[in-house]
């Protein structure tokens, strides 16, 4: 939200604010991926090759079928 506030205060152009938001979003996503990769409870599935596997895991998780 800081870039938006800075834009409204006239400290950043709209383009600069958008660029900062994109940069901070990428940084957050990278931190989240690092955190998830370190947790053994999470299992990564490659799509589309993993679609049948994902469907089976979903059924097991939801106790359906």
C-alpha positions in Angstrom: 0.0 0.0 0.0 2.9 2.3 0.5 3.5 3.0 -3.2 -0.2 3.9 -3.6 0.0 6.3 -0.7 3.3 7.8 -2.0 1.6 8.2 -5.4 -1.4 10.0 -3.8 1.0 12.3 -2.0 2.7 13.1 -5.2 6.0 11.4 -4.3 5.7 8.8 -7.1 4.3 8.8 -10.6 1.6 6.2 -11.3 4.1 4.3 -13.4 6.7 4.3 -10.5 4.0 3.2 -8.0 3.0 0.3 -10.3 6.6 -0.7 -10.8 7.2 -0.8 -7.0 4.0 -2.8 -6.5 5.1 -5.4 -9.0 8.6 -5.6 -7.5 7.3 -6.0 -4.0 4.8 -8.6 -5.2 7.6 -10.6 -6.8 9.6 -10.4 -3.6 6.7 -11.7 -1.5 6.1 -14.6 -3.9 9.8 -15.5 -3.8 9.7 -15.5 0.0 6.5 -17.6 0.0 8.0 -20.2 -2.3 11.1 -20.4 -0.2 9.0 -21.0 2.9 6.8 -23.6 1.2 9.7 -25.5 -0.2 11.2 -25.9 3.3 8.0 -27.5 4.7 7.8 -31.2 4.0 4.0 -31.2 4.4 3.6 -29.5 1.0 3.9 -31.5 -2.2 4.6 -29.9 -5.5 2.7 -31.2 -8.6 3.8 -30.3 -12.1 0.8 -29.4 -14.4 -0.6 -30.4 -16.9 1.2 -33.7 -16.6 0.2 -34.0 -12.9 -3.6 -33.4 -13.4 -4.6 -37.0 -12.7 -2.3 -37.0 -9.7 -3.8 -33.7 -8.5 -7.3 -35.1 -8.9 -6.5 -38.2 -6.9 -4.9 -36.2 -4.1 -7.9 -33.8 -4.0 -10.3 -36.8 -3.7 -8.2 -38.2 -0.8 -8.0 -34.9 0.9 -11.8 -34.3 0.6 -12.6 -38.0 1.4 -14.6 -38.3 -1.8 -14.7 -41.3 -4.1 
